Amino acid sequence: MIVLQWNNLTGKIPTDLANNNLTGKIPLSLGNLSSLTIFSFHENNLEGSIPNQMSQIKSLKIFTAGGNRLSGDYSFNAESFRAGWMDGT
């Protein structure tokens, strides 16, 4: 779990966390990140399903989560990915 609350962070928070041996589930709270443009968590050990809330992030253009142990059905809003790239395999 990455907890970034109660900080005075400035600048961009990294969203490319690929190849870091992360474990657990994708937090539902990621769906609240309305400015998220890149979700790159491929080649980790994440499990469970992709939260449906992520389909509501209109700014999301790149989604890579392959190489994990994710399960279930998921569909993104094709409108959001008009100029983007998705790899959820």
Residue pairs with C-beta under 8 A, 6 or more apart in sequence:
1 24
1 27
4 13
15 36
15 37
15 38
15 39
15 40
16 38
16 40
17 40
17 41
17 44
18 40
18 41
18 42
18 43
18 44
18 64
19 42
19 43
19 44
20 44
21 44
21 45
22 41
22 44
22 45
22 46
23 44
23 45
23 46
23 47
24 46
24 47
25 46
25 47
25 48
25 49
26 41
26 46
26 48
26 49
26 50
26 51
26 54
26 65
26 70
27 51
28 51
28 53
30 36
30 39
30 51
30 53
30 54
31 51
31 52
31 53
31 54
31 56
31 57
32 53
33 57
34 57
34 58
34 59
35 59
36 57
36 59
36 60
37 59
37 60
37 61
37 62
38 60
38 61
38 62
39 54
39 60
39 62
39 63
39 64
39 65
40 62
40 63
40 64
41 64
41 65
41 68
42 64
42 65
42 66
42 67
42 68
42 87
43 66
43 67
43 68
44 67
44 68
45 68
45 69
46 65
46 68
46 69
46 70
47 68
47 69
47 70
47 71
48 70
48 71
48 72
49 70
49 71
49 72
49 74
50 65
50 70
50 72
50 74
50 88
52 74
54 60
54 63
54 76
55 74
55 75
55 76
55 77
55 80
56 77
57 80
58 77
58 80
59 80
60 76
60 80
60 81
60 84
61 80
61 81
61 83
61 84
61 85
62 84
62 85
62 86
63 76
63 81
63 84
63 85
63 86
63 87
63 88
64 85
64 86
64 87
64 88
65 87
65 88
66 87
66 88
66 89
70 88
74 88
76 86
